[in-house]
Amino acid sequence: EVLQFKPGDACTIYLAGQLAVTGYITMRQAAYDAESHGVQLTGKGKTWDIASSSVETEDGKFDGYPWEAIARNLIAPFGISL
């Protein structure tokens, strides 16, 4: 079975055995010649979803809430913890 990575696939990156990034592949490029081939994968972390989205709330009001509660409320739909 040939493993094919494509944009939109989930990925995790480990550095020295430690989880560094959890995210998505956004671009795949392949290059071939007579003796070898290579694949370059480019991606974004899960926080990219937050940075590229809009705020969605019932009424848009957070009067009296501490900033941590506001942040948790806004990132909750993305499955990311503060």
C-alpha positions as CSV (number, residue, x, y, z in Angstrom):
1,E,0.0,0.0,0.0
2,V,1.4,3.4,-1.0
3,L,0.9,6.1,1.6
4,Q,-0.3,9.4,0.0
5,F,-0.4,12.6,2.0
6,K,-2.7,15.4,0.7
7,P,-3.8,18.8,1.7
8,G,-6.4,18.6,4.5
9,D,-4.9,15.5,6.1
10,A,-4.4,15.7,9.8
11,C,-0.8,15.5,11.0
12,T,1.4,15.5,14.1
13,I,5.0,16.5,14.3
14,Y,7.4,15.2,16.9
15,L,10.8,16.7,17.7
16,A,13.2,14.5,19.8
17,G,10.2,12.4,20.7
18,Q,8.1,15.3,22.0
19,L,4.9,16.4,20.4
20,A,5.6,19.8,18.7
21,V,2.7,20.5,16.4
22,T,-0.7,19.1,15.7
23,G,-2.4,20.4,12.6
24,Y,-3.1,20.0,8.9
25,I,-1.2,19.6,5.7
26,T,-1.9,22.6,3.5
27,M,0.4,21.9,0.5
28,R,2.2,18.9,-1.1
29,Q,4.9,19.1,-3.7
30,A,6.7,16.2,-5.3
31,A,9.9,16.2,-7.4
32,Y,11.3,13.2,-9.3
33,D,14.4,12.5,-11.4
34,A,16.0,9.3,-12.8
35,E,17.6,8.4,-9.5
36,S,15.4,9.7,-6.7
37,H,12.2,11.5,-5.6
38,G,11.3,13.8,-2.8
39,V,8.1,15.1,-1.2
40,Q,7.7,18.4,0.6
41,L,4.8,18.8,2.9
42,T,3.7,22.2,4.2
43,G,1.2,22.6,7.0
44,K,-0.4,24.7,9.7
45,G,-1.0,24.1,13.4
46,K,-4.5,23.7,14.8
47,T,-4.4,27.3,16.0
48,W,-4.4,28.4,12.4
49,D,-8.2,27.6,12.4
50,I,-8.6,30.2,15.1
51,A,-6.5,32.8,13.3
52,S,-8.4,32.3,10.0
53,S,-11.9,32.3,11.4
54,S,-14.5,34.8,12.6
55,V,-15.9,35.1,16.1
56,E,-19.3,33.4,16.5
57,T,-21.3,34.1,19.6
58,E,-25.0,34.3,20.6
59,D,-25.0,38.0,21.3
60,G,-21.4,39.1,21.0
61,K,-21.3,40.3,24.6
62,F,-18.7,39.4,27.2
63,D,-19.3,42.2,29.7
64,G,-17.9,41.3,33.1
65,Y,-16.2,38.1,32.0
66,P,-12.4,37.6,32.7
67,W,-10.3,37.4,29.6
68,E,-9.6,33.7,30.2
69,A,-13.4,32.9,30.1
70,I,-13.7,34.9,26.9
71,A,-10.8,33.1,25.3
72,R,-12.0,29.6,26.3
73,N,-15.5,30.4,24.9
74,L,-14.1,31.6,21.6
75,I,-11.7,28.7,21.0
76,A,-14.0,25.9,22.3
77,P,-15.5,25.1,18.8
78,F,-12.0,24.3,17.6
79,G,-11.1,21.7,20.2
80,I,-8.1,23.7,21.4
81,S,-7.5,24.4,25.1
82,L,-6.1,27.6,26.6
